[in-house]
């Protein structure tokens, strides 16, 4: 690539790119954590650092009086564009075409030894545009599937780069103006890089905010709602129950002797047992029911528009299902039983009061021998074993 603008402007341009890249990497590093880093963070970091090295090579070439034998910036542009495709694929969890496009990138880089400057410009511009187009499609897919505008900005940057290629080729082949074609490509690449940095940072920030929102209402181990999420999910149905004097039932479900599971099989297996029980509870509940994990091995199931007898039948079916056969966890058979407390209220009541009654019934089931259901109603407490005997 020949000189596009004076050396002082090249250095200023490099300084702006350098500051933008370092600021972007610093913010991403602060937001990331060792346990749950953003998808594609590693390859996007490599892309931005490689792009920075490419800009440095370009700036050095601008200040060189003697022409360089090899067009190093052109090779850097192809490699960086391919890295962008890899990073976008990793972030979208799509890995199709890596080998094919990698072969195209290798062939383009090797062609620098054989082609004249004009032909080399055509090759690297076409390949860079192709890699940007592939990355843009991946980012557009992720923007649509994840509802993340940051990935949409990255896709927009790719569109800008792709659109510049035919415009530059038009100037090259109609006016034979290689200098102008390079200026167009340079401008498009600069603005695309800026948009990519902004888009990736925006995408990570949105993803981080979504992660915090999920942590506020979801249990990270099971994916069920936590206590706050349960309250939010039931706000409408509880208000309707108060207004229409409808019945609402609650179950407090506790895994029996769960400490023995952790002591015998380890905490990791214990966590998997909790996940299995959570999956069974979700599978056995209705779409209108709300299942939440409210303690270490405790779950709450809220059944709107359900009376005490119907809720009790559901509880006994859950108790029977879990107690009939051991759970198959980590290739081990682990017997698991639960104690369930059932409470019911009609009309105006608070979720806290309902949960307290269900919790009191659950402790009655524990004292009654475990692996059974106890209910708290206006009439005396009833106990049943897992077979449903009252």
Secondary structure, DSSP 8 states (H G I E B T S, - for coil): ----S-HHHHHHHHHHHHHHHHHHHHHHHHH--SSS--TTHHHHHHHHHHHHHHHHHHHHHHT-SS--SS-HHHHHHHHHHHHHHHHHHHHHT--TTHHHHHHHHHHHHHGGGTS-HHHHHHHHHHHHHHHHHHHHHHHHHHHHHHT-HHHHHHHHHHHHHHHHHHHHHHHHHHH--HHHHHHHHHHHHHHHHHHHHHHHHHHHHHHHHHHHHHHHHB-TTT--B-HHHHHHHHHHHHHHHHHHT-EEEEEEEEETTHHHHHHHH-HHHHHHHHHHHHHHHHHHS-TT-EEEE-SSSEEEEEEET--HHHHHHHHHHHHHHHHHS-EEETTEEE---EEEEEEEEESS--HHHHHHHHHHHHHHHHHTTSSEEEEE-SS--EEEETT---
